[in-house]
Amino acid sequence: MSETPAQSLCCQCGLCCDGSIFEDVELAGKQEATAMECLGIECDDEEGRALLIQPCRGLKEKRCQVYEYRPECCRTFECQVLKDFDAGRVSMADSIRFIEDVRKRLEPV
């Protein structure tokens, strides 16, 4: 099964999973956290909220290694780059250039 253009864009980015954007991600509940922990993904419980800790241990070279089992928050998340690409407001090449620019800005000086 081949990747869609949107999936290809996501697989060239990974910023939503590598800790660059989020410190943690709220899960649907304890059951979802337990499922992630069984897959080796670090989770925490903060004030009764189940959290997936970033960077996500499921991310390897910008690809989710637990994609089939990823939590609902990951299944439904769409960053603005992806939304703009899907809507045809930016090209794949421009999207990739933007991601590369963000990565350069995040590099330690």
N, C-alpha and C positions, 0 to 999 in steps of 0.2 A: 504494500500500500504506500503510495507516494504522499509526500507532505503537500499540504496546501500552501499557497504563498504566505498566508498569515502564520502558519506553523513554522515555515522556513525563517521568517523574520524573527519570531520568538526564539528560535534555536540559534540565532546569531547574536542574541542580546543577553538574556538571563539576569538583567539588572533587578528584576522584581524578586529574584530568589537568592541573590548573592550578598544581600545585606546592604547594598548601595542605597536602596530606597526605603526599605522597611527594617525596623529593629526586630519586630515580631509580627505575626499574622494571627488574628483571632480565628480560632476553629469553631465549628458548630457545637462542640461540647466534648465532654470527657471521653465518650465512645470514639469520636473521631481522633482525639489525641492518642488514645490507647492504640488504635489501628496504626497511626503514624509511628509511634514508638516501637511497635512490633516490626516495622520496616527499617528501624535504625535512625529514625528522624527525631531530633531533639525537640521536646515539647516542655512546657512549663504550665503551672497553674498559678495565676495571679488574681487574687481577689475573686475567686470563683470563675474566672475566665480561662479557658483552655487556649494556650498560645503555641504556635509553631515558631521556634526560635530561628532567626536568620543569622548568618547565611544558612540556608537549608542544606542539610547533609545529603539530600537526594540529588542535588545539582552537581553534575560532573561535566566540565567543559561546556557549559551553557546549555546542557540538556538534562531534563528531569529523568532520573533513573527509576522513579516510582510513578511515572506518568499515568499509567493505567489505574493506579490506586490513589492518586492525589486527592486531597480534600476539596470540598465544595468551594471554599474560598479561592483556591487555585484554578478550579475549573471555570469559574465565572469572572475572574479578574481580567480586565482589558486595560492596558495602559493607554495614554493619549497617543503615543506613536502608532500603536496598533489600530486604534480607532480612526486616526487620520488616514492611515494606509488603506484600511477596509473601505472607508468612505471615498477613496480616490482623490483625497486632497493632497497627498504626497506620494511620490513614487517609491518603489522598493529601494532604488539607489539612494535617494535622499534620506529615507528612513535609516538605512545602514550607515550613511555618513553621519547622521545625527547621533546614532548609538556610539559610533567610534569616537566622535567628539566628546561625548559624555564620559566615555571610558578614559580618554586622555586627561580630562579635567579631574578625574577621580584618582589618578596616579599620584603617589606620594612624590613630593618635590625633593 
